[in-house]
Amino acid sequence: MYKENPKDRAQFNVADSEQIPYVAILAPAEVNAGTVRIKKQVGKDAAGEDRGEEVKMTEVVDYLKEKLRRA
């Protein structure tokens, strides 16, 4: 989902309501490192302190394919 001025909570709520299993977080730190943070979307209460995994941008598709294959 693309928005001009995105609000994190609103985007996570959409992911929850649409039952999207993983979200990609691309913040300045990840951009600088050439990575994307992939987080399993389990709802805000269940996530706790889980910040997801940093994955190289070139490996995101393969990473998600593997995760979805195991689901």
Secondary structure, 3 states (H helix, E strand, C coil): CCCCCCCHHHHHHHHHHCCCCEEEECCHHHHHHCEEEEEECCCHHHHCCCCCEEEEHHHHHHHHHHHHHHC
